[in-house]
């Protein structure tokens, strides 16, 4: 049985996903706070809640992208370009942050509720990074000539696996990681690395438009 996604395109997707999954964002910053304040079990429950939110996003994408492919196949050409521009913007923003060497801590106050799973679910459902991922990053990797459901299943497996590892690592090592990210030198080097990788990924995405 052939793989539902072109192997080279899938490897590129995993590369972009790896950078986005490990870069500090609402989900990972919640994991840090959740793990530091509630402990290891809550860190894992929060991770499960956030991945459940990701599955909800994939279900919505399956419905919306299916209609979009049927009605406007050329839209994906434009989304490829927009996706490349968005990833390039993320890279430029990361490099600019490293250049400016902002002194504020990379996370703010996160109010936690009673349930780590529910909090994680709501963090991912309302995460603007998740919305941008499904509207700008994912569409360029969709092949309109292949079955959509099979492709989304393969992408979902990659997202759940990658996010599960990164969210768990942030949560279980939250206190130590949080301390390192407040060091200007470490934060600057991390931002430069992320920026360069994202710009490279944007170039690869644009080349496939």
N, CA and C atoms as a LAMMPS dump frame, in Angstrom:
ITEM: TIMESTEP
0
ITEM: NUMBER OF ATOMS
627
ITEM: BOX BOUNDS ff ff ff
-5.0000000000000000e+02 5.0000000000000000e+02
-5.0000000000000000e+02 5.0000000000000000e+02
-5.0000000000000000e+02 5.0000000000000000e+02
ITEM: ATOMS id mol type element x y z
1 1 1 N 0.852 -1.208 0
2 1 2 C 0 0 0
3 1 3 C 0.878 1.244 0
4 2 1 N 0.712 2.124 -0.99
5 2 2 C 1.566 3.309 -1.069
6 2 3 C 1.289 4.292 0.065
7 3 1 N 2.346 5.02 0.451
8 3 2 C 2.195 6.023 1.501
9 3 3 C 1.312 7.148 0.977
10 4 1 N 0.356 7.64 1.775
11 4 2 C -0.61 8.631 1.278
12 4 3 C -0.016 9.983 0.925
13 5 1 N 1.205 10.279 1.4
14 5 2 C 1.855 11.558 1.136
15 5 3 C 3.192 11.303 0.459
16 6 1 N 3.565 12.169 -0.473
17 6 2 C 4.882 12.07 -1.091
18 6 3 C 5.958 12.07 0
19 7 1 N 6.844 11.055 0.026
20 7 2 C 7.834 10.938 1.108
21 7 3 C 8.695 12.184 1.296
22 8 1 N 9.155 12.805 0.208
23 8 2 C 9.974 14.009 0.336
24 8 3 C 9.178 15.16 0.933
25 9 1 N 7.932 15.287 0.498
26 9 2 C 7.087 16.345 1.039
27 9 3 C 6.79 16.091 2.517
28 10 1 N 6.618 14.824 2.878
29 10 2 C 6.319 14.489 4.27
30 10 3 C 7.528 14.765 5.164
31 11 1 N 8.727 14.473 4.675
32 11 2 C 9.938 14.761 5.442
33 11 3 C 10.092 16.264 5.647
34 12 1 N 9.785 17.043 4.615
35 12 2 C 9.83 18.498 4.74
36 12 3 C 8.802 18.968 5.766
37 13 1 N 7.615 18.381 5.716
38 13 2 C 6.572 18.71 6.695
39 13 3 C 7.043 18.425 8.109
40 14 1 N 7.667 17.261 8.314
41 14 2 C 8.159 16.904 9.64
42 14 3 C 9.256 17.857 10.102
43 15 1 N 10.077 18.33 9.157
44 15 2 C 11.12 19.291 9.508
45 15 3 C 10.532 20.603 9.991
46 16 1 N 9.55 21.125 9.241
47 16 2 C 8.876 22.36 9.652
48 16 3 C 8.156 22.141 10.975
49 17 1 N 7.488 21.001 11.088
50 17 2 C 6.743 20.69 12.3
51 17 3 C 7.65 20.607 13.519
52 18 1 N 8.83 20.018 13.337
53 18 2 C 9.751 19.871 14.461
54 18 3 C 10.147 21.227 15.022
55 19 1 N 10.446 22.175 14.131
56 19 2 C 10.831 23.512 14.59
57 19 3 C 9.67 24.195 15.289
58 20 1 N 8.475 24.116 14.677
59 20 2 C 7.307 24.76 15.271
60 20 3 C 6.915 24.09 16.587
61 21 1 N 7.057 22.763 16.654
62 21 2 C 6.656 22.04 17.863
63 21 3 C 7.564 22.37 19.046
64 22 1 N 8.849 22.591 18.769
65 22 2 C 9.788 22.83 19.862
66 22 3 C 9.978 24.301 20.19
67 23 1 N 9.563 25.19 19.279
68 23 2 C 9.693 26.624 19.557
69 23 3 C 8.725 27.023 20.674
70 24 1 N 9.132 27.898 21.597
71 24 2 C 8.228 28.333 22.674
72 24 3 C 6.981 29.013 22.103
73 25 1 N 5.822 28.51 22.455
74 25 2 C 4.55 29.067 22.025
75 25 3 C 3.532 28.841 23.127
76 26 1 N 2.271 29.205 22.901
77 26 2 C 1.249 29.048 23.947
78 26 3 C 1.168 27.643 24.524
79 27 1 N 1.223 26.611 23.658
80 27 2 C 1.092 25.236 24.146
81 27 3 C 2.286 24.824 25
82 28 1 N 3.502 25.09 24.519
83 28 2 C 4.679 24.69 25.278
84 28 3 C 4.853 25.519 26.548
85 29 1 N 4.481 26.78 26.483
86 29 2 C 4.593 27.623 27.67
87 29 3 C 3.568 27.203 28.73
88 30 1 N 2.385 26.769 28.263
89 30 2 C 1.419 26.191 29.203
90 30 3 C 1.998 24.931 29.829
91 31 1 N 2.679 24.119 29.027
92 31 2 C 3.272 22.894 29.55
93 31 3 C 4.283 23.195 30.647
94 32 1 N 5.091 24.241 30.45
95 32 2 C 6.073 24.627 31.458
96 32 3 C 5.382 24.995 32.762
97 33 1 N 4.387 25.882 32.674
98 33 2 C 3.679 26.329 33.873
99 33 3 C 2.909 25.186 34.521
100 34 1 N 2.258 24.382 33.699
101 34 2 C 1.463 23.272 34.206
102 34 3 C 2.342 22.257 34.933
103 35 1 N 3.46 21.887 34.318
104 35 2 C 4.354 20.923 34.936
105 35 3 C 4.996 21.447 36.201
106 36 1 N 5.38 22.731 36.18
107 36 2 C 6.044 23.316 37.342
108 36 3 C 5.092 23.446 38.531
109 37 1 N 3.819 23.749 38.267
110 37 2 C 2.875 24.003 39.344
111 37 3 C 2.098 22.765 39.796
112 38 1 N 1.946 21.77 38.895
113 38 2 C 1.099 20.621 39.224
114 38 3 C 1.846 19.295 39.308
115 39 1 N 3.019 19.205 38.682
116 39 2 C 3.755 17.962 38.735
117 39 3 C 3.703 17.16 37.447
118 40 1 N 4.358 15.992 37.488
119 40 2 C 4.543 15.186 36.284
120 40 3 C 3.238 14.635 35.718
121 41 1 N 2.372 14.101 36.564
122 41 2 C 1.116 13.529 36.087
123 41 3 C 0.265 14.576 35.381
124 42 1 N 0.191 15.758 35.964
125 42 2 C -0.594 16.833 35.351
126 42 3 C 0.039 17.279 34.036
127 43 1 N 1.383 17.247 33.956
128 43 2 C 2.059 17.619 32.711
129 43 3 C 1.642 16.688 31.577
130 44 1 N 1.552 15.389 31.867
131 44 2 C 1.141 14.425 30.847
132 44 3 C -0.346 14.562 30.518
133 45 1 N -1.183 14.839 31.53
134 45 2 C -2.609 15.029 31.265
135 45 3 C -2.841 16.286 30.429
136 46 1 N -2.071 17.331 30.708
137 46 2 C -2.173 18.542 29.901
138 46 3 C -1.773 18.289 28.468
139 47 1 N -0.731 17.482 28.268
140 47 2 C -0.302 17.117 26.92
141 47 3 C -1.408 16.373 26.18
142 48 1 N -2.082 15.438 26.867
143 48 2 C -3.186 14.705 26.247
144 48 3 C -4.34 15.642 25.888
145 49 1 N -4.605 16.616 26.744
146 49 2 C -5.655 17.583 26.45
147 49 3 C -5.334 18.423 25.222
148 50 1 N -4.093 18.866 25.113
149 50 2 C -3.701 19.679 23.954
150 50 3 C -3.722 18.873 22.669
151 51 1 N -3.321 17.603 22.729
152 51 2 C -3.364 16.775 21.523
153 51 3 C -4.801 16.439 21.129
154 52 1 N -5.695 16.36 22.111
155 52 2 C -7.108 16.208 21.788
156 52 3 C -7.61 17.439 21.045
157 53 1 N -7.155 18.61 21.484
158 53 2 C -7.494 19.842 20.764
159 53 3 C -6.978 19.827 19.342
160 54 1 N -5.769 19.298 19.146
161 54 2 C -5.206 19.203 17.79
162 54 3 C -6.055 18.294 16.908
163 55 1 N -6.557 17.191 17.48
164 55 2 C -7.425 16.292 16.711
165 55 3 C -8.724 16.986 16.312
166 56 1 N -9.221 17.861 17.179
167 56 2 C -10.417 18.647 16.832
168 56 3 C -10.127 19.56 15.643
169 57 1 N -8.934 20.163 15.651
170 57 2 C -8.535 21.01 14.527
171 57 3 C -8.436 20.186 13.236
172 58 1 N -7.894 18.973 13.323
173 58 2 C -7.775 18.13 12.135
174 58 3 C -9.146 17.726 11.611
175 59 1 N -10.093 17.473 12.511
176 59 2 C -11.45 17.129 12.073
177 59 3 C -12.078 18.295 11.311
178 60 1 N -11.869 19.51 11.833
179 60 2 C -12.389 20.694 11.14
180 60 3 C -11.696 20.883 9.805
181 61 1 N -10.379 20.616 9.772
182 61 2 C -9.632 20.757 8.52
183 61 3 C -10.12 19.757 7.481
184 62 1 N -10.449 18.536 7.924
185 62 2 C -10.932 17.514 6.997
186 62 3 C -12.218 17.964 6.32
187 63 1 N -13.09 18.612 7.067
188 63 2 C -14.348 19.092 6.503
189 63 3 C -14.127 20.304 5.607
190 64 1 N -13.38 21.275 6.114
191 64 2 C -13.181 22.507 5.358
192 64 3 C -12.286 22.344 4.153
193 65 1 N -11.18 21.628 4.302
194 65 2 C -10.258 21.46 3.183
195 65 3 C -10.853 20.589 2.092
196 66 1 N -11.695 19.619 2.501
197 66 2 C -12.331 18.778 1.499
198 66 3 C -13.217 19.595 0.569
199 67 1 N -14.007 20.493 1.137
200 67 2 C -14.87 21.354 0.322
201 67 3 C -14.041 22.311 -0.52
202 68 1 N -12.949 22.805 0.053
203 68 2 C -12.099 23.75 -0.661
204 68 3 C -11.419 23.109 -1.857
205 69 1 N -10.938 21.875 -1.676
206 69 2 C -10.284 21.164 -2.784
207 69 3 C -11.269 20.919 -3.913
208 70 1 N -12.499 20.539 -3.564
209 70 2 C -13.502 20.236 -4.588
210 70 3 C -13.928 21.478 -5.363
211 71 1 N -14.046 22.596 -4.666
212 71 2 C -14.572 23.795 -5.307
213 71 3 C -13.484 24.688 -5.919
214 72 1 N -12.367 24.824 -5.211
215 72 2 C -11.343 25.765 -5.661
216 72 3 C -9.947 25.133 -5.568
217 73 1 N -9.608 24.203 -6.46
218 73 2 C -8.297 23.551 -6.383
219 73 3 C -7.127 24.517 -6.544
220 74 1 N -7.342 25.614 -7.3
221 74 2 C -6.248 26.564 -7.506
222 74 3 C -5.933 27.384 -6.257
223 75 1 N -6.865 27.376 -5.301
224 75 2 C -6.626 28.111 -4.061
225 75 3 C -5.386 27.572 -3.353
226 76 1 N -5.126 26.273 -3.504
227 76 2 C -3.979 25.685 -2.826
228 76 3 C -2.663 26.219 -3.372
229 77 1 N -2.676 26.675 -4.631
230 77 2 C -1.481 27.307 -5.183
231 77 3 C -1.176 28.58 -4.419
232 78 1 N -2.221 29.385 -4.186
233 78 2 C -2.038 30.627 -3.434
234 78 3 C -1.686 30.354 -1.984
235 79 1 N -2.301 29.311 -1.392
236 79 2 C -2.005 28.975 -0.003
237 79 3 C -0.568 28.504 0.171
238 80 1 N -0.006 27.882 -0.871
239 80 2 C 1.393 27.471 -0.803
240 80 3 C 2.299 28.679 -0.643
241 81 1 N 2.017 29.711 -1.458
242 81 2 C 2.813 30.938 -1.383
243 81 3 C 2.607 31.618 -0.03
244 82 1 N 1.357 31.696 0.413
245 82 2 C 1.069 32.322 1.7
246 82 3 C 1.719 31.548 2.842
247 83 1 N 1.699 30.216 2.748
248 83 2 C 2.336 29.402 3.766
249 83 3 C 3.83 29.654 3.836
250 84 1 N 4.474 29.766 2.666
251 84 2 C 5.907 30.049 2.64
252 84 3 C 6.199 31.42 3.248
253 85 1 N 5.358 32.409 2.923
254 85 2 C 5.545 33.754 3.481
255 85 3 C 5.356 33.756 4.99
256 86 1 N 4.379 32.976 5.469
257 86 2 C 4.137 32.916 6.911
258 86 3 C 5.323 32.287 7.645
259 87 1 N 5.84 31.176 7.124
260 87 2 C 6.985 30.521 7.755
261 87 3 C 8.205 31.44 7.705
262 88 1 N 8.374 32.154 6.577
263 88 2 C 9.486 33.107 6.476
264 88 3 C 9.325 34.232 7.493
265 89 1 N 8.095 34.683 7.696
266 89 2 C 7.837 35.729 8.692
267 89 3 C 8.198 35.251 10.087
268 90 1 N 7.858 33.993 10.402
269 90 2 C 8.225 33.43 11.698
270 90 3 C 9.742 33.409 11.862
271 91 1 N 10.44 33.016 10.788
272 91 2 C 11.896 32.986 10.851
273 91 3 C 12.489 34.36 11.04
274 92 1 N 11.983 35.348 10.273
275 92 2 C 12.486 36.711 10.395
276 92 3 C 12.192 37.286 11.784
277 93 1 N 11.02 36.958 12.309
278 93 2 C 10.654 37.432 13.642
279 93 3 C 11.59 36.856 14.697
280 94 1 N 11.942 35.572 14.541
281 94 2 C 12.854 34.938 15.492
282 94 3 C 14.241 35.568 15.42
283 95 1 N 14.723 35.832 14.201
284 95 2 C 16.031 36.462 14.038
285 95 3 C 16.02 37.888 14.59
286 96 1 N 14.926 38.6 14.377
287 96 2 C 14.82 39.962 14.888
288 96 3 C 14.836 39.967 16.41
289 97 1 N 14.16 38.976 16.996
290 97 2 C 14.156 38.862 18.448
291 97 3 C 15.563 38.613 18.972
292 98 1 N 16.326 37.763 18.26
293 98 2 C 17.706 37.499 18.673
294 98 3 C 18.566 38.749 18.522
295 99 1 N 18.332 39.504 17.445
296 99 2 C 19.112 40.721 17.197
297 99 3 C 18.855 41.781 18.247
298 100 1 N 17.585 41.936 18.602
299 100 2 C 17.228 42.931 19.601
300 100 3 C 17.579 42.473 21.005
301 101 1 N 17.652 41.138 21.192
302 101 2 C 17.969 40.56 22.501
303 101 3 C 17.056 41.123 23.584
304 102 1 N 15.76 40.917 23.378
305 102 2 C 14.797 41.429 24.342
306 102 3 C 15.01 40.778 25.693
307 103 1 N 14.844 41.549 26.712
308 103 2 C 15.182 41.082 28.047
309 103 3 C 14.017 40.449 28.792
310 104 1 N 12.791 40.545 28.246
311 104 2 C 11.667 40.005 29.011
312 104 3 C 11.681 38.486 28.973
313 105 1 N 11.156 37.884 29.995
314 105 2 C 11.076 36.429 30.049
315 105 3 C 10.153 35.928 28.95
316 106 1 N 10.411 34.721 28.395
317 106 2 C 9.646 34.239 27.26
318 106 3 C 8.269 33.698 27.603
319 107 1 N 7.827 33.881 28.812
320 107 2 C 6.48 33.427 29.139
321 107 3 C 5.873 34.366 30.165
322 108 1 N 4.559 34.429 30.115
323 108 2 C 3.864 35.289 31.049
324 108 3 C 3.08 34.469 32.048
325 109 1 N 2.208 35.124 32.749
326 109 2 C 1.405 34.437 33.749
327 109 3 C 0.331 33.615 33.048
328 110 1 N 0.224 32.379 33.455
329 110 2 C -0.791 31.486 32.91
330 110 3 C -1.671 31.014 34.046
331 111 1 N -2.929 31.34 33.984
332 111 2 C -3.853 30.951 35.044
333 111 3 C -4.315 29.522 34.814
334 112 1 N -4.095 28.672 35.787
335 112 2 C -4.465 27.272 35.678
336 112 3 C -5.787 27.008 36.387
337 113 1 N -6.607 26.138 35.802
338 113 2 C -7.884 25.776 36.406
339 113 3 C -7.762 24.503 37.202
340 114 1 N -8.863 23.769 37.328
341 114 2 C -8.869 22.566 38.157
342 114 3 C -8.372 21.334 37.415
343 115 1 N -8.628 21.247 36.121
344 115 2 C -8.299 20.06 35.344
345 115 3 C -7.171 20.36 34.367
346 116 1 N -6.069 19.616 34.466
347 116 2 C -4.954 19.804 33.542
348 116 3 C -5.369 19.42 32.12
349 117 1 N -6.179 18.34 31.982
350 117 2 C -6.634 17.916 30.657
351 117 3 C -7.501 18.992 30.01
352 118 1 N -8.46 19.509 30.761
353 118 2 C -9.36 20.529 30.219
354 118 3 C -8.596 21.807 29.884
355 119 1 N -7.687 22.208 30.777
356 119 2 C -6.887 23.397 30.495
357 119 3 C -6.079 23.218 29.217
358 120 1 N -5.476 22.028 29.062
359 120 2 C -4.7 21.754 27.856
360 120 3 C -5.562 21.786 26.606
361 121 1 N -6.759 21.207 26.698
362 121 2 C -7.688 21.217 25.569
363 121 3 C -8.041 22.637 25.161
364 122 1 N -8.377 23.484 26.138
365 122 2 C -8.774 24.85 25.836
366 122 3 C -7.598 25.684 25.314
367 123 1 N -6.395 25.415 25.83
368 123 2 C -5.216 26.122 25.328
369 123 3 C -5.042 25.87 23.834
370 124 1 N -5.198 24.613 23.409
371 124 2 C -4.977 24.279 22.002
372 124 3 C -6.148 24.702 21.122
373 125 1 N -7.372 24.604 21.625
374 125 2 C -8.536 25.018 20.84
375 125 3 C -8.481 26.512 20.547
376 126 1 N -8.011 27.299 21.516
377 126 2 C -7.966 28.757 21.354
378 126 3 C -6.585 29.259 20.968
379 127 1 N -5.687 28.353 20.634
380 127 2 C -4.308 28.711 20.307
381 127 3 C -4.233 29.341 18.912
382 128 1 N -3.85 30.62 18.793
383 128 2 C -3.748 31.23 17.459
384 128 3 C -2.685 30.564 16.596
385 129 1 N -1.672 29.988 17.233
386 129 2 C -0.647 29.258 16.496
387 129 3 C -1.244 28.047 15.79
388 130 1 N -2.216 27.377 16.433
389 130 2 C -2.88 26.229 15.819
390 130 3 C -3.708 26.672 14.617
391 131 1 N -4.414 27.794 14.748
392 131 2 C -5.212 28.311 13.642
393 131 3 C -4.327 28.636 12.451
394 132 1 N -3.212 29.306 12.695
395 132 2 C -2.297 29.659 11.61
396 132 3 C -1.67 28.409 10.995
397 133 1 N -1.421 27.402 11.82
398 133 2 C -0.852 26.161 11.294
399 133 3 C -1.795 25.519 10.284
400 134 1 N -3.083 25.444 10.619
401 134 2 C -4.031 24.762 9.748
402 134 3 C -4.471 25.608 8.561
403 135 1 N -4.295 26.911 8.629
404 135 2 C -4.689 27.764 7.512
405 135 3 C -3.516 28.197 6.642
406 136 1 N -2.294 28.153 7.17
407 136 2 C -1.153 28.649 6.395
408 136 3 C -0.042 27.622 6.209
409 137 1 N 0.22 26.795 7.214
410 137 2 C 1.347 25.86 7.13
411 137 3 C 0.937 24.532 6.506
412 138 1 N -0.179 23.954 6.923
413 138 2 C -0.595 22.641 6.433
414 138 3 C -1.01 22.616 4.964
415 139 1 N -1.828 23.568 4.473
416 139 2 C -2.319 23.476 3.09
417 139 3 C -1.246 23.293 2.02
418 140 1 N -0.071 23.928 2.103
419 140 2 C 0.921 23.709 1.046
420 140 3 C 1.381 22.267 0.902
421 141 1 N 1.205 21.472 1.925
422 141 2 C 1.652 20.084 1.869
423 141 3 C 0.563 19.132 1.387
424 142 1 N -0.655 19.65 1.194
425 142 2 C -1.759 18.826 0.7
426 142 3 C -1.64 18.656 -0.801
427 143 1 N -1.749 17.428 -1.261
428 143 2 C -1.723 17.115 -2.694
429 143 3 C -3.16 16.858 -3.142
430 144 1 N -3.669 17.725 -4.012
431 144 2 C -5.07 17.615 -4.435
432 144 3 C -5.323 16.359 -5.261
433 145 1 N -4.26 15.706 -5.725
434 145 2 C -4.425 14.499 -6.538
435 145 3 C -4.493 13.231 -5.694
436 146 1 N -4.28 13.347 -4.398
437 146 2 C -4.295 12.188 -3.508
438 146 3 C -5.499 12.265 -2.567
439 147 1 N -5.929 11.12 -2.016
440 147 2 C -7.072 11.128 -1.082
441 147 3 C -6.799 12.025 0.126
442 148 1 N -7.72 12.938 0.391
443 148 2 C -7.505 13.934 1.442
444 148 3 C -7.474 13.306 2.831
445 149 1 N -8.41 12.388 3.113
446 149 2 C -8.509 11.812 4.455
447 149 3 C -7.234 11.054 4.828
448 150 1 N -6.689 10.312 3.879
449 150 2 C -5.466 9.557 4.146
450 150 3 C -4.298 10.499 4.411
451 151 1 N -4.238 11.605 3.663
452 151 2 C -3.171 12.576 3.885
453 151 3 C -3.285 13.213 5.264
454 152 1 N -4.493 13.632 5.624
455 152 2 C -4.684 14.265 6.926
456 152 3 C -4.379 13.302 8.062
457 153 1 N -4.666 12.024 7.858
458 153 2 C -4.347 11.027 8.885
459 153 3 C -2.841 10.923 9.083
460 154 1 N -2.093 10.945 7.967
461 154 2 C -0.628 10.882 8.063
462 154 3 C -0.075 12.137 8.724
463 155 1 N -0.609 13.294 8.356
464 155 2 C -0.155 14.545 8.971
465 155 3 C -0.524 14.585 10.453
466 156 1 N -1.721 14.097 10.776
467 156 2 C -2.157 14.093 12.178
468 156 3 C -1.247 13.206 13.013
469 157 1 N -0.852 12.055 12.473
470 157 2 C 0.037 11.154 13.211
471 157 3 C 1.362 11.845 13.516
472 158 1 N 1.889 12.58 12.529
473 158 2 C 3.138 13.311 12.746
474 158 3 C 2.99 14.406 13.784
475 159 1 N 1.875 15.14 13.712
476 159 2 C 1.638 16.238 14.655
477 159 3 C 1.491 15.72 16.074
478 160 1 N 0.678 14.669 16.249
479 160 2 C 0.447 14.133 17.588
480 160 3 C 1.738 13.588 18.181
481 161 1 N 2.517 12.871 17.356
482 161 2 C 3.77 12.304 17.853
483 161 3 C 4.763 13.402 18.228
484 162 1 N 4.935 14.387 17.346
485 162 2 C 5.914 15.445 17.589
486 162 3 C 5.481 16.34 18.749
487 163 1 N 4.214 16.739 18.749
488 163 2 C 3.719 17.587 19.837
489 163 3 C 3.721 16.844 21.167
490 164 1 N 3.403 15.547 21.115
491 164 2 C 3.399 14.776 22.347
492 164 3 C 4.77 14.754 23.005
493 165 1 N 5.813 14.579 22.188
494 165 2 C 7.175 14.555 22.725
495 165 3 C 7.585 15.931 23.241
496 166 1 N 7.341 16.977 22.427
497 166 2 C 7.786 18.319 22.819
498 166 3 C 7.017 18.835 24.031
499 167 1 N 5.687 18.646 24.045
500 167 2 C 4.89 19.113 25.179
501 167 3 C 5.26 18.385 26.466
502 168 1 N 5.509 17.075 26.352
503 168 2 C 5.909 16.308 27.526
504 168 3 C 7.271 16.765 28.038
505 169 1 N 8.188 17.011 27.103
506 169 2 C 9.521 17.45 27.511
507 169 3 C 9.465 18.814 28.183
508 170 1 N 8.695 19.734 27.622
509 170 2 C 8.543 21.05 28.243
510 170 3 C 7.906 20.926 29.619
511 171 1 N 6.884 20.075 29.715
512 171 2 C 6.189 19.94 30.989
513 171 3 C 7.036 19.275 32.058
514 172 1 N 7.676 18.142 31.697
515 172 2 C 8.449 17.391 32.678
516 172 3 C 9.739 18.115 33.073
517 173 1 N 10.282 18.886 32.149
518 173 2 C 11.492 19.642 32.488
519 173 3 C 11.22 21.128 32.578
520 174 1 N 9.985 21.486 32.931
521 174 2 C 9.548 22.884 32.902
522 174 3 C 10.392 23.836 33.712
523 175 1 N 10.671 23.496 34.927
524 175 2 C 11.401 24.417 35.796
525 175 3 C 12.801 24.704 35.265
526 176 1 N 13.522 23.648 34.879
527 176 2 C 14.89 23.831 34.394
528 176 3 C 14.914 24.594 33.076
529 177 1 N 13.993 24.231 32.152
530 177 2 C 13.955 24.9 30.859
531 177 3 C 13.585 26.361 31.01
532 178 1 N 12.63 26.628 31.883
533 178 2 C 12.209 28.01 32.111
534 178 3 C 13.371 28.855 32.609
535 179 1 N 14.192 28.272 33.478
536 179 2 C 15.338 29.012 34
537 179 3 C 16.349 29.326 32.895
538 180 1 N 16.62 28.344 32.006
539 180 2 C 17.583 28.581 30.932
540 180 3 C 17.087 29.626 29.939
541 181 1 N 15.772 29.602 29.632
542 181 2 C 15.236 30.535 28.641
543 181 3 C 15.228 31.967 29.138
544 182 1 N 15.463 32.19 30.407
545 182 2 C 15.569 33.56 30.907
546 182 3 C 16.989 34.091 30.766
547 183 1 N 17.951 33.245 30.362
548 183 2 C 19.319 33.684 30.15
549 183 3 C 19.436 34.301 28.759
550 184 1 N 19.81 35.582 28.658
551 184 2 C 19.845 36.268 27.356
552 184 3 C 20.69 35.554 26.31
553 185 1 N 21.853 35.038 26.683
554 185 2 C 22.747 34.408 25.716
555 185 3 C 22.134 33.13 25.158
556 186 1 N 21.584 32.292 26.03
557 186 2 C 20.942 31.052 25.583
558 186 3 C 19.73 31.361 24.712
559 187 1 N 18.903 32.323 25.138
560 187 2 C 17.696 32.677 24.396
561 187 3 C 18.042 33.242 23.019
562 188 1 N 19.113 34.044 22.942
563 188 2 C 19.514 34.633 21.668
564 188 3 C 19.979 33.549 20.685
565 189 1 N 20.795 32.608 21.166
566 189 2 C 21.261 31.525 20.309
567 189 3 C 20.124 30.64 19.837
568 190 1 N 19.174 30.361 20.734
569 190 2 C 18.021 29.539 20.377
570 190 3 C 17.179 30.236 19.313
571 191 1 N 16.965 31.529 19.464
572 191 2 C 16.154 32.283 18.5
573 191 3 C 16.827 32.336 17.134
574 192 1 N 18.155 32.482 17.103
575 192 2 C 18.879 32.518 15.836
576 192 3 C 18.782 31.176 15.12
577 193 1 N 18.907 30.089 15.874
578 193 2 C 18.809 28.755 15.284
579 193 3 C 17.423 28.527 14.684
580 194 1 N 16.386 28.855 15.447
581 194 2 C 15.016 28.684 14.966
582 194 3 C 14.759 29.536 13.724
583 195 1 N 15.225 30.786 13.742
584 195 2 C 15.012 31.687 12.607
585 195 3 C 15.633 31.163 11.33
586 196 1 N 16.869 30.679 11.392
587 196 2 C 17.558 30.162 10.201
588 196 3 C 16.863 28.927 9.644
589 197 1 N 16.434 28.021 10.526
590 197 2 C 15.75 26.815 10.072
591 197 3 C 14.421 27.151 9.404
592 198 1 N 13.688 28.099 9.975
593 198 2 C 12.395 28.47 9.399
594 198 3 C 12.551 29.154 8.044
595 199 1 N 13.563 29.994 7.891
596 199 2 C 13.795 30.638 6.592
597 199 3 C 14.169 29.602 5.534
598 200 1 N 14.962 28.621 5.918
599 200 2 C 15.3 27.547 4.987
600 200 3 C 14.047 26.772 4.598
601 201 1 N 13.206 26.471 5.576
602 201 2 C 11.965 25.741 5.3
603 201 3 C 11.047 26.549 4.387
604 202 1 N 10.993 27.858 4.597
605 202 2 C 10.143 28.714 3.753
606 202 3 C 10.609 28.672 2.304
607 203 1 N 11.925 28.682 2.104
608 203 2 C 12.465 28.59 0.739
609 203 3 C 12.105 27.267 0.07
610 204 1 N 12.149 26.18 0.829
611 204 2 C 11.808 24.874 0.286
612 204 3 C 10.321 24.792 -0.055
613 205 1 N 9.484 25.376 0.808
614 205 2 C 8.044 25.381 0.53
615 205 3 C 7.742 26.186 -0.736
616 206 1 N 8.355 27.366 -0.848
617 206 2 C 8.112 28.225 -2.007
618 206 3 C 8.571 27.552 -3.307
619 207 1 N 9.631 26.761 -3.218
620 207 2 C 10.15 26.104 -4.42
621 207 3 C 9.197 25.056 -4.96
622 208 1 N 8.251 24.618 -4.141
623 208 2 C 7.285 23.614 -4.549
624 208 3 C 5.952 24.225 -4.988
625 209 1 N 5.891 25.546 -4.995
626 209 2 C 4.635 26.215 -5.378
627 209 3 C 4.314 25.987 -6.854
